[in-house]
């Protein structure tokens, strides 16, 4: 539902019309979360909250998105839940790590 339509529909319950934000939109609003590689990504990003100290460490990483993707793939691989099409990538990574 478009944002303005949701605000109009909610008007009746509060009796006060909500004010839209005065903030300028993010500069990357057209490209944020868009497909960037060969593998199709999910439509919506997955988010997670972390303990403050771990969050701080992650935010210091230069490319934390790629790091988190690699960590998730590795965990799925170790648990035996990684889809078959990614198995060769993980095996290559393991060989280069040795």
C-alpha positions in Angstrom: 0.0 0.0 0.0 1.5 3.4 -0.9 2.6 5.4 2.1 0.2 8.3 1.5 -2.8 5.9 1.1 -1.9 4.3 4.4 -1.8 7.7 6.1 -5.1 8.7 4.6 -6.7 5.4 5.8 -5.4 5.9 9.3 -6.7 9.5 9.5 -10.1 8.5 10.8 -8.9 6.7 13.9 -6.8 9.5 15.4 -8.5 12.5 14.0 -5.1 14.1 13.3 -3.5 13.9 9.9 0.1 12.6 10.1 2.9 14.8 8.9 5.4 13.4 6.4 9.1 13.6 7.2 11.1 16.7 6.4 14.2 14.6 5.9 15.6 14.4 2.4 15.5 10.9 0.9 18.7 8.8 1.1 21.0 9.4 -1.9 20.9 5.7 -2.7 17.1 5.2 -2.6 16.9 4.1 -6.2 19.7 1.6 -6.0 19.6 0.4 -2.4 19.0 -3.4 -2.1 19.1 -3.8 -5.9 20.5 -6.9 -7.7 24.3 -6.5 -8.1 25.6 -10.0 -8.9 24.9 -13.1 -10.9 22.9 -14.8 -8.2 19.3 -13.6 -7.7 18.9 -12.1 -4.2 15.7 -12.2 -2.1 13.3 -9.3 -2.7 13.5 -8.1 1.0 16.7 -7.8 3.0 17.1 -9.9 6.2 17.9 -7.9 9.3 19.2 -8.9 12.7 20.0 -7.1 15.9 23.2 -7.9 17.7 24.7 -7.3 21.1 26.2 -3.8 21.2 29.9 -4.9 21.3 29.4 -7.3 18.4 27.4 -4.7 16.5 30.3 -2.3 17.0 32.8 -4.8 15.6 30.6 -5.5 12.6 30.1 -1.8 11.8 33.9 -1.4 11.7 34.2 -3.9 8.8 34.9 -2.4 5.5 32.5 -4.7 3.6 30.2 -6.1 6.3 27.5 -7.2 3.9 29.8 -9.5 2.0 31.4 -10.7 5.3 27.9 -11.5 6.7 26.9 -13.3 3.6 30.1 -15.4 3.7 29.6 -16.2 7.4 26.0 -17.3 6.8 27.0 -19.5 3.8 29.8 -21.1 5.8 27.5 -21.9 8.7 24.9 -23.4 6.4 27.6 -25.4 4.7 29.0 -26.7 8.1 25.4 -27.7 9.1 24.8 -29.5 5.9 22.0 -27.2 4.8 23.7 -25.3 2.0 22.0 -25.8 -1.4 23.9 -28.0 -3.8 24.6 -25.2 -6.3 26.9 -23.5 -3.7 28.8 -26.5 -2.6 31.6 -26.1 -5.2 32.1 -22.5 -4.1 32.6 -23.5 -0.5 35.0 -26.3 -1.5 37.1 -23.8 -3.5 37.1 -21.4 -0.5 38.2 -24.2 1.8 41.1 -25.2 -0.6 42.3 -21.6 -0.8 42.2 -21.2 3.0 44.6 -24.2 3.4 
